[in-house]
Amino acid sequence: MNIVFVCSEYPIAGRPTGGFGSYVNNITNIIIKDNNRVTVLCRGQRSQSFLSHGKKVIVIDSKLNLIRSMSAFLLKVNFLNKILSFVEYPLYYSFLVYKKIRIMQQFEQIDLIEGGDFGGELFFHLLLKSRSTVRNIIKLHTPSYLIRQFNDEPNNVFYKVMNFIESYCLIHVDYLYSPSKALAKLVSIKKKVKTAAIIPYPFEKGLSNVSIKKVKKNNNLILYVGKIQKKKGVYDIIDAFSLAVESNPLIELILVGPDTKINGLSSRMELEECITKKGIKNHVSFIGEVNQMILSRYYRKAIAVLVPSHWENFPNVILEAVKYHCLVIATKVGGISEMIEDGQSGLLVDVGNVKQLAMSVLKAVSNKELRINLTKNAKSMFMKRYSPINIGKLTTDFYDKCLAN
């Protein structure tokens, strides 16, 4: 098969990426081993194309630099800058994706085109496409309406347009599939669309039990990886950690991930003020957004990873945590409950229950045998359920069915 993936955040040149970018990178590495041809269309600061690990990567620069240079003074007005940024992504990027696919189709037969839900990156392709045999597929990740809902963000004009183009894509694409039953159900109810298959993200086993013994973990280090935003439960983390520090003043917390602005305010700055007021500044560190190579160093040192989200689809951070033998402490929500069994492969708490979260952190620090056993169980379960061979076969079988119908 000749497959085109559209993923703006694809991790080119070792740049930081999110969960969907990690998924696209992992699944394309798997399916090219079955002699499938893969092209990835992503976003970058300079238009270019190159080969990477057997895949063709086409980078699209959607910055409107001429307009920016001509309107530099006007763009100092925050709202005007927001408008131009929104035009650049998702709108102009989606249009350039459509143009690039049209050019590709003049020289080669494309069988499948797959994109994600966020940003409606296939919008102009689906809106302007001509009749052809190519199958268009969307892998659900997290639509913007869910992010806005759980971050308590106002439904402004930008979100309304984003919701429209995402909804258009979900309705007009040929096939939808999802990594979790939870997200499939939510989208089905909200958007009145049908999900054709549930196929989780693949799990890379990483270090063996023998190799991990050679890695010196910090027995007091707890890690959070993800965006600094309310939806991810970061405010609950700080409240819980202040309670935990009262019982164990040796524990440390590192938060790795990009800052986000909600209603124009920096979430990280709000958290830093909260940390200072609670008197735990010496116990908490912010690292910012890093690439996978640097991120792996933090995973190797930490004993546990916190995922106290108010909503999650199928968090890639849990796969990464288990890969590096970190105990998962997460909330009983969305696709997390499909991944982790409380007391068997991790520790689960109720959403927003900071006392439960604090107790789980203390349990992870104080009970080495428990965290080792739970992490071993999680790794064994993940290798059975989400091994690259199994997920690769499920994915290509799904593609075959899409082409056959």
C-alpha positions in Angstrom: 0.0 0.0 0.0 1.0 3.6 -0.6 -0.1 5.6 2.5 0.1 9.3 3.3 0.0 10.5 6.9 -0.9 14.1 7.7 0.5 15.1 11.1 1.6 18.7 11.7 3.5 17.8 14.9 5.5 14.9 13.5 8.9 14.8 15.3 11.3 15.9 12.5 15.0 16.6 13.4 14.4 15.5 17.0 12.0 18.3 17.8 9.5 17.9 20.7 6.1 16.4 19.9 2.8 15.4 21.4 1.0 12.1 21.8 -0.3 12.0 18.2 3.1 12.9 16.7 4.6 10.0 18.7 1.9 7.7 17.5 2.4 8.6 13.8 6.2 8.1 14.2 5.7 4.7 15.9 3.0 3.3 13.6 4.8 4.4 10.4 8.0 2.7 11.7 6.0 -0.5 12.1 4.0 -0.6 8.8 7.0 0.2 6.5 8.4 -3.2 7.6 5.6 -4.9 5.6 6.8 -3.2 2.4 4.2 -0.4 2.6 5.2 3.0 1.2 4.8 5.8 3.6 4.8 9.6 3.2 4.4 12.0 6.1 3.2 15.6 5.6 4.0 17.7 8.6 4.5 21.4 9.5 7.9 23.2 9.9 9.7 26.4 9.6 11.2 25.6 6.2 9.6 23.7 3.3 11.6 20.6 2.4 11.4 16.9 1.8 13.8 14.1 2.8 14.0 10.4 3.5 14.0 9.2 7.2 14.1 5.6 8.2 12.5 4.5 5.0 9.8 7.1 5.0 9.4 10.2 2.8 8.9 13.3 5.0 7.5 16.4 3.4 7.7 19.6 5.6 5.2 22.3 4.9 5.9 25.9 5.9 2.5 27.6 6.5 3.9 30.8 7.9 2.6 33.8 6.0 5.9 35.6 6.3 5.2 38.3 3.7 2.0 39.4 5.5 3.9 39.3 8.8 6.7 41.5 7.6 4.3 44.0 6.0 2.1 44.1 9.0 4.7 43.9 11.9 3.3 47.0 13.6 -0.4 45.9 13.4 0.5 42.4 14.7 1.6 43.9 18.0 -2.1 44.0 18.7 -2.7 40.6 20.3 -6.1 39.9 18.7 -4.8 40.6 15.1 -1.8 38.3 15.8 -4.2 35.6 17.0 -6.2 35.9 13.8 -3.1 35.5 11.6 -1.8 32.6 13.6 -5.2 30.9 13.3 -5.1 31.5 9.5 -1.6 29.9 9.3 -2.7 26.9 11.4 -5.0 25.2 10.9 -6.5 26.9 7.8 -3.5 27.7 5.5 -1.7 24.5 6.6 -4.7 22.4 5.6 -5.0 24.1 2.3 -1.3 23.5 1.5 -1.8 19.8 2.5 -4.6 19.6 -0.1 -2.4 21.2 -2.8 0.5 18.8 -1.9 -1.7 15.7 -2.1 -3.1 16.9 -5.5 0.5 17.2 -6.9 1.4 13.8 -5.5 -1.6 12.2 -7.1 -0.4 13.3 -10.5 2.7 11.2 -10.2 1.7 8.2 -8.0 -1.3 6.1 -6.9 -2.1 6.9 -3.3 -4.2 4.2 -1.6 -4.8 5.7 1.9 -4.6 9.1 3.5 -4.7 9.2 7.3 -4.9 12.3 9.6 -6.0 13.2 13.1 -9.0 14.9 14.4 -7.4 18.0 16.1 -7.2 21.0 13.8 -9.1 19.4 11.0 -5.9 19.1 9.0 -7.7 17.2 6.2 -10.4 19.8 5.9 -9.5 21.3 2.5 -8.6 17.9 1.1 -12.0 16.5 2.1 -13.8 19.7 1.0 -12.2 20.0 -2.5 -11.3 16.4 -3.3 -12.2 15.0 -6.7 -13.7 11.6 -7.1 -11.0 9.0 -6.7 -10.2 5.5 -5.2 -8.2 6.9 -2.4 -9.6 6.1 1.1 -9.5 8.9 3.7 -9.2 7.9 7.3 -9.0 9.8 10.6 -7.5 8.3 13.8 -9.2 10.0 16.7 -6.9 11.5 19.4 -8.6 14.5 21.2 -10.9 16.9 19.4 -10.6 20.6 20.4 -14.0 20.8 21.9 -12.9 18.3 24.6 -9.8 20.3 25.4 -11.8 23.5 25.6 -14.5 21.8 27.8 -12.0 20.4 30.4 -9.9 23.6 30.5 -13.0 25.8 31.1 -12.1 27.9 28.1 -14.7 30.2 26.5 -16.3 29.2 23.2 -14.8 32.1 21.3 -14.8 32.5 17.5 -11.6 30.6 17.0 -12.9 27.5 18.8 -16.2 27.8 16.9 -14.4 27.7 13.5 -12.1 24.9 14.8 -15.1 22.9 15.9 -16.7 23.4 12.5 -13.8 22.2 10.4 -13.1 19.3 12.8 -16.8 18.2 12.6 -16.8 18.5 8.9 -13.8 16.2 8.7 -15.3 13.6 11.1 -18.5 13.6 9.1 -17.1 13.5 5.6 -14.1 11.2 6.1 -14.5 7.6 4.8 -13.5 5.9 8.0 -12.9 6.8 11.6 -11.0 4.7 14.2 -10.0 5.2 17.7 -7.3 4.0 20.2 -9.9 3.8 23.0 -13.5 2.8 23.4 -14.1 5.8 25.7 -13.2 8.4 23.0 -15.1 6.5 20.3 -18.2 6.6 22.5 -17.9 10.3 23.3 -17.4 11.3 19.6 -20.2 9.1 18.5 -22.6 10.8 20.9 -21.4 14.3 20.3 -20.9 14.2 16.5 -23.3 11.4 15.5 -20.6 9.5 13.6 -19.6 5.9 13.7 -16.2 4.5 14.6 -15.2 1.6 12.4 -12.5 0.1 14.7 -10.7 0.3 18.1 -6.9 0.0 17.6 -4.7 1.1 20.5 -1.3 2.8 20.1 1.7 0.5 19.9 4.0 -0.2 22.9 7.7 -0.4 22.6 9.1 -2.6 25.4 12.3 -0.5 25.9 14.7 -1.7 28.6 14.7 -5.3 29.8 14.3 -6.1 33.5 18.0 -6.9 33.5 19.0 -3.6 31.9 16.8 -1.5 34.1 18.7 -2.7 37.2 21.8 -0.9 35.9 19.9 2.4 35.8 20.1 4.3 39.0 16.6 5.7 39.8 16.1 8.5 42.3 13.8 6.9 44.9 12.2 10.2 45.7 11.6 11.5 42.2 8.1 11.8 40.8 7.5 12.9 37.2 4.8 14.6 35.2 5.0 14.8 31.4 2.5 16.8 29.4 1.1 20.2 28.7 0.8 22.5 31.7 -3.0 22.9 31.6 -6.0 22.3 33.8 -7.3 19.4 31.7 -4.2 17.4 32.6 -4.8 17.8 36.3 -1.7 19.9 37.0 -3.4 22.0 39.7 -4.4 18.8 41.5 -0.8 17.6 41.3 0.4 20.7 43.2 -2.3 20.4 45.8 -1.5 16.7 46.3 2.2 17.2 46.4 2.0 19.9 49.1 0.2 17.2 51.2 2.7 14.6 50.4 5.7 16.8 51.3 4.3 17.2 54.8 4.7 13.5 55.4 7.9 13.1 53.4 10.0 16.2 52.9 12.5 14.3 50.7 10.2 13.8 47.7 10.8 15.8 44.5 8.5 16.6 41.5 9.6 17.5 38.0 7.0 18.8 35.5 8.1 18.4 31.8 6.0 20.0 29.1 5.0 23.2 27.4 3.2 26.0 29.0 -0.4 26.9 27.8 -2.4 30.1 28.0 -6.0 29.8 29.2 -8.0 33.0 28.7 -4.7 34.8 28.0 -3.1 33.7 31.3 0.0 31.5 31.6 -0.9 28.2 33.4 2.8 27.8 34.5 2.9 31.2 36.1 -0.3 30.5 38.0 1.2 27.2 39.2 4.5 28.8 40.2 2.5 31.3 42.4 0.6 28.5 43.9 3.8 26.5 44.6 5.4 29.5 46.3 2.3 30.1 48.5 2.3 26.5 49.6 6.0 26.6 50.5 7.1 23.7 48.3 9.2 25.7 45.8 12.3 23.8 46.7 10.6 20.5 45.9 9.2 21.3 42.4 10.9 22.0 39.1 9.6 23.0 35.7 11.7 21.8 32.7 9.6 23.0 29.7 9.1 21.2 26.4 11.9 18.8 25.4 12.5 16.2 22.7 12.2 12.4 23.2 16.0 11.9 23.7 16.1 14.4 26.6 12.7 13.2 28.0 14.0 9.6 28.3 16.7 10.8 30.8 13.9 12.0 33.1 11.9 8.8 32.7 15.1 6.7 33.6 15.5 8.6 36.8 11.9 8.8 38.0 10.2 6.0 40.0 6.6 7.1 39.2 4.8 9.2 36.6 1.6 11.1 37.4 -1.3 11.2 34.9 -4.1 12.8 37.0 -6.0 14.1 33.9 -9.7 15.2 34.0 -10.0 13.5 30.6 -7.7 11.3 28.5 -8.1 9.3 25.4 -5.2 6.8 25.3 -2.3 8.7 26.8 1.0 7.9 25.2 2.8 9.1 28.4 1.5 5.9 30.1 3.1 3.8 27.4 6.4 5.7 27.8 6.3 5.5 31.6 6.0 1.7 31.6 8.6 1.5 28.9 11.1 3.0 31.4 9.8 1.0 34.4 8.0 3.9 36.1 4.9 3.3 38.2 1.8 4.9 36.7 -0.4 6.9 39.1 -3.4 8.1 37.1 -7.1 8.9 37.3 -10.0 6.6 36.6 -11.1 8.4 33.4 -11.5 7.8 29.7 -9.1 5.4 28.1 -6.8 5.3 31.1 -9.2 2.7 32.7 -8.8 0.6 29.6 -5.0 0.6 30.0 -4.4 0.4 33.8 -5.9 -1.9 36.4 -5.8 -0.4 39.9 -3.5 -2.4 42.2 -2.5 -4.7 39.3 -0.6 -2.6 36.8 -0.7 0.8 38.4 -2.5 3.0 41.0 -5.7 4.8 40.0 -7.5 7.6 41.9 -10.7 9.5 41.5 -10.6 12.7 39.4 -9.8 15.7 41.5 -9.2 13.7 44.7 -5.9 15.2 45.9 -5.8 13.2 49.1 -5.9 9.9 47.1 -3.3 11.3 44.8 -1.0 12.3 47.7 -1.4 8.9 49.3 -0.5 7.1 46.1 2.6 9.3 45.7 3.7 8.4 49.3 3.0 4.7 48.7 5.1 4.7 45.5 8.0 6.3 47.4 7.8 4.1 50.5 7.1 0.7 48.9 9.7 -0.2 46.4 8.5 -3.8 46.1 5.0 -2.7 45.2 6.1 -0.3 42.5 8.4 -2.8 40.9 5.7 -5.5 40.8 3.1 -3.3 39.4 5.4 -1.9 36.8 6.5 -5.5 35.7 2.8 -6.4 35.5 2.0 -3.4 33.4 4.9 -4.1 31.0 3.8 -7.7 30.6 0.2 -6.7 29.9 1.2 -4.0 27.4 3.5 -6.4 25.5 0.5 -8.8 25.1 -2.1 -6.2 24.2 -0.1 -3.5 22.4 3.0 -5.1 20.9 4.2 -3.5 17.7 3.5 -6.8 15.8 -0.1 -7.0 17.0 -0.9 -3.4 16.5 0.8 -3.3 13.2 -1.3 -6.3 12.0 -4.5 -4.8 13.3 -3.8 -1.5 11.6 -2.9 -3.0 8.2 -5.8 -5.4 8.3 -8.0 -2.4 9.0 -6.5 -0.6 6.0 -7.2 -3.7 3.8 -10.8 -3.7 4.9 -11.1 0.0 4.1 -9.7 -0.5 0.6 -11.9 -3.6 0.0 -15.2 -1.8 0.8 
